[in-house]
Amino acid sequence: VLSDSTKKTPSKDDAKIKTYLNKINAEDSSYSIDVVDSAWEGNRKTRIIKSNNIYLKGTYEVREDQLTLEKDGEGYYKKDNKVYSFTFDRNNNVKLNPSPLNKTLSDAINFTISSEILSKKDNELRTTGDIVNIGDSLGFISYPDFIDPSSLKMTLNNDVISTIFYKYGGSGFSGDETLTFNYNNHNVDNALISNLDKAIENIPSKLTWNDNPGSKNAYSELVNMFGEETAKKVPYLSDSSITSNNLDFDGTYYDDNDVLIYVTGSESD
């Protein structure tokens, strides 16, 4: 069994396979993807849109070919060589994380599967069942922890990957998911872009925990424990791995002016 999704002897078609993958994982690539889960029985789909500066992902209700955003979508936006994460609603309102990610757009999307674990036969790319953690390199899929590697199939059409199919399963559930690529339809609503640009322009020069929509609960916890005056003075931590709502705070008072505050994101932090 291979220990990760990158170590394997390249096939004779490795150069071609790299070209197919690069069409998707290049920083300036553009496409849309419709993702259909067999468990949804045709009434829901996930749509992903990627261009050279934005990535959007939302789950939609499908009624008479009309798509309605089911809940807030999520995405990444590249502006002035900085990549921001955000959520958006069906009216193109956005909630921006004001701290840029320490990643490129491609890094954030994480479609990093290695050509070395794929082989080409006719119009398909396949791999084998001995690849562990392959889901970690397929950023688009919904079940990265439950994918059956031997079922992964990438169909080629006109020298591009047109669909990705895989089966998933776990304790008491199973199904399959199909991702269909469209390289000609990747339009993004101008209102969404405008709202993102405005949100970036309005980022305060000095951030507090209250400035990030994703850390509002954390700020409320700070206010409850230490009062609003102290909460406003707590430096905002830009590390995305710990700026979530699942945070615990504790503190030690040294005197009226000095407080040491501990922030933990999990039992191991």
Disulfide bonds with the S-S distance in Angstrom:
none
